[in-house]
Amino acid sequence: MDSLTQIVLGAAVGEAVLGRKIGNKAMLYGAIAGTIPDLDVLASNFTDTVTALEIHRGFTHSILFSVLFAPILAFIVTKYETYKNAKDWSWLFFWAFVTHPILDAQTTWGTQLFWPFDIRLTFKNVFVIDPLYTLPFLAFLILTMFQKRNSKKRRLYNNMGLIISSSYLVLTLILKGFSFQTFTKEIAAQNIDHKEIETKPSPLNTILWTANVETKDAFLIGNSSFFDTNPIQFSKYLKNHHLLGDLANHPKIKRMIAISKGWYTITKKENTLYFNDLRFGTLSLQTNAQNFVFQYKIDVDENGTPFFTEITKEKKDAKKLLSDLWTRIKGN
């Protein structure tokens, strides 16, 4: 999830664990701890694209990280804070750490909660930024901040924020189930012979859902709103995996394919190959759009080793997508 959401979650967890004893400092440390797992993004400054993608939401988003680093930070904090109970501080950091990847597991990228085991949890029931999750949560957190440390209202407001936000996540799982049924019925009605289907919410909402459908030679992407009255239109993207040629056997290419979970296409422009991660679709609701959210140019060095360069996304595409979303959410 986005940084603001993780700050809010971390602050609320910190308050729940230690708020009665240290007041708003519990929120402060919870908020800080809630952002620490995302420091793995710094890896992109020191390594290649493929390795950075593998590291992202890996070790720092695991239970092991939470267990190892919670007591370390607790030890450091007790050296300068007046509250010296290391066990309490450890619990604050542990829960602020571990709830971060649990929330991230609800998104399309997922998390390696059980690192070092190669298991990426990804439920795909919320978009990485979801105002309906974050804003009510933030409102209750602000109310909590202005209550006295031992006030019953303080605990009530914080608990309400945690309960409402968690309940919303449960609701999104139910909505995901309904959308999945809608897509499977439509696929059957259109006689689409498919291998696999995955669904996820479109940006900033859980009313308009997107399905990725794998067929023998292509992937189909379609959108469905709960307010739709017409059949779903699917965009078709040929896999074109054969364009990789001998590169398909290179370890770095295989690692990139593993990262995408096999949901990728290859396109060729002016003798240059591009790797398109279909899990995140395109920055457009138009049929057969080509502005993929994650597209990587494939180059080969003098030693025959491929390397990837992410294509910069156009701001105008993002702005148009936001304007088109509202119209599409209301139905087709």
N, C-alpha and C positions, 0 to 999 in steps of 0.2 A: 504494500500500500504506500501511498504518498507520505512524505515526511511529517506533515501536519497531523495526519491521522495517527501515525505511530507515536508522535509526541503526546497526543491526547490520551491514547491508550496507556502509554507508559506512566503518565502523570496520574491517571485514575487508578492504576494498579498500585503505584507507589503510595497513594493516599489510602487505599484499602488495606495495605500491609502495615503502614507505619504512621498514618496521618494523626491518629489520636495521641501519639507520643511526641512527634516533632512538628506537627502542623504542616504548613505549606512547603516546608523543606522536603517533605516526602514526595510531593508533586514534582518539585524541581529535580530531585535525583531520579525519580521515576521517568520523567521526560527525557533526561540525559541518557539514561540507560536504554530507553526505548528507541533511541536513534543509533546507538553504537553498532548493532548488527549490520547496518547499512554502510559502514565504513569499508566494506569489502569492495565497493565501487572504485576505491582508490587503486585497486589492482590494475585497472585499465591504463594507469600511468606508468606501469613498470613491466608490463608483459604484453604478449600479442593478443589479438581479438578473441581467438578461440579459447585460450586459457582464461582470459578475463571472464568470458561468458560461463565457463565451467565453474569458476570460483564464485560467481555471483549467486547469492542466496545458498551458499554451501556451508562451510564450517561455522561461520559466524551466525548462521541461522539454525544451528543444531542444538539439541538438548545437551550434547557434550560440551559445547561452548558455554552454555548457561551454567552448567555444573562446575566447570573449571574456573570461570572468570568471576562468578558471583562472589565467592569468598575472597578473591584477590582484591576486587574493588572495595569490598566491605572492610578489609584490613587497612587499605589506604585511607578510606573515609574516616575510620575511627581514630586515625592519627591526628586529625585536625578538627573534627566535629566534637561538640560537647557531649552528644549522645554516644555512648561507647559500646553499646550492645552489638557485638559483631554478628551474632546469630540473626538478629532482626535485620541488620543491614544486608546480610547475605540473602535472606528471603526476599527483601525488596528487589535487589538486583536480579536474583534468579527469576522471579515472576515477571519483571519488566523485560528481561531478555527473552524468556521462552514464549511469552504471549505475542511477541513481535513476529516470529516465524509462523506461529499458529494462524495469525491473521493473514500473513502473506500467502499461506497455503490455500486461501480461498480464491486467489487470483490465477491468471492464466500461466504465469511463469512458475508459480509454486515454490516450494522450499525443500531442501534436503534436511528435514528435521532429524532424521536418524543417521546423519553423516557419522562415520565414514562409509556406511552402506549406501550403495548407489540406488537410492529410492527417493524420487522427487514427488512429494505430495502436492497435488494440484487439483482442487475441486472446481475451479472455474465458475464460481457462483457470484462473484462481485468483480467489478472493474477496479483497476488500481486506484482510481479516484472515484469515490461515491459519496456525494453530498448527503444523501439520506442516512448514511452510516455516521459520517463525521460530524455534521452540524448539530444534531440533537445531543450527541455525546459531548461536544464542546460546550454547548449551552449549560448542561448540567455541571460540567467541570468548573465553569466560571462561577456558577451559583455556589458551588462547594467552597471555592476559594475565599468567599466573603463571609463564611460562617466561622464562629469560634471553634477552636480545636476540639473541644469536648461536646459541641452542640449535636443534638440528635438530628437536626436538619442537615448538618454537614454530611453525616454518614448516609442519610436518606438520599440526598441529591447525588452523591457519588455512586451509591448502589443503583439508583434509577438509571444513571448514565450507562453503567455496565450492563444492566439487565436489558434496557431498550436496545442498545447496540448489538448485544448478543442475540436477542430475539429477532432482530432484523436479519442477521446472518442466517438464522434458521429459516426465516421466511424466504430468503433468496434461494435456498436449497429446494424449497417446495416449488417456487416459481421456475427454477431450472428443470424440475421434473415435468411440469406442465409444458414448458417450451420443447423439451425433448420429445414428448408425445406428439406435439403439433408437427414437428419436423419429420418424425418417423412416418406419420400418417400421410404427410404430403409427398414424401419420397416414394411411398408405396403407390399413391394415387398417380404419380408421374412415371411409374414403372422404372425407377432408377435402380440399377443393379449396383449396389455399393458394398464395400468391405467394412467400413467403420464410419462412425459419426461422432463428433464432439460438439458440444454447445457451450456458449459463453455469452455473458451480457455485453451489449454494445457500450460505448463510453458513457459514463456519468449516470447510468440508470439501470433498472432491472425490468423495464417494460418491453424494450426492444432487444431481442436476442439474436445471436448469430450462430449459424451451424457451419462447420467444416465437414464435408462429406468426401470420403475417399472412394474413388472408383478404380477400375483397372489401369487406366492411362492418364487420369486427371484427378484434380480436386475440384469440388464444387463448393461455393460459398453463397449462403443465402441468409436473408434477414427476415425475422418474423416478430411483429408486434402483437400484443394481446388484443389490440383494437383492429387488427387486419380483417378484411372481408373478402379479399381476393387471394388466389393461389400465390405461393411463394415463387419468386423468380431467382434462379440460381446462376451465378457467374461461374464460368468454366475456365480452369487453368490447367493446361497440359503439364504433366510432370516433367517431361523432357530430361529425365535423369541420364539418358544416353549421351547427352551433350558433354557430360563430364569426361567421357572416354576413359583413358587410363588413369586419370586423376581420381576416379572413383575408388581406386584401391589405395590411395595415399592415406596414411594414418590421420593426418590433420583433417582431410575431407570427411573421413569416417567419424571423427570426433564431432565435427560440425553437424553431421547428419544425426548423430546421437543426441546432440543438444536440442535439435528441432523435433525429436521424437518421430522422425520420418515425414513430418508435415512440411515438405519443402518442394519448390520447383526450381528449375534452372532456366534462365533466359539468356539469350545471346544478342548483343548489340555491338555492331562494328567490330566483330571478332573478339569481343570481351564477354566473358561469362559472368553471370550474376546469380547469387544464391538468395532465394526469397523464402523467408521463414513464414509459412502460411498460418501458423498458430495465431498470429496477431492481425491477420487480414490486411486491409488497405486503409489508407486515410481518405476514404471516399465511400459513399453509399451507392455510387453509380455502378451499373452493371459492367462487369469485366474491367474494372479500374486497375491500373498498373502501378499506382503509387503505394507500394507495400510499406507497411510500418517498419519492418526490419528487412532491409535489402543490403547485401554485401557484395562488393566487387571482388572477383577472384583474380589475383595476379600470381604469376609464378616467377620465382627468383632464378638466378643463374644456376643454382643447384637442383632446380626442378621441384623446389618446395613451394606449395601454394600458400598464399597468405590472403587474409580477408580485410577489406576496408569497408566500414559501414557507410552507406550512402546517406548524406545529410537530408533530413526531412524538410519539406517546404512549409514555412509558416502559413502561407496562403491556403495550403491544403487543409491544415488543421482548423483554420478559421472557417473555411467553407463546410467542413465536416460538422462543426458545432452548430452552424446555422441550419444545416440539412437535417440534423438529428431530431430537432423538435417537430419538424414536418413529418418525418418518417415514423416517429413514435406514435403519432396520432392515427396511424393506420394507412393501408394502401388502397 
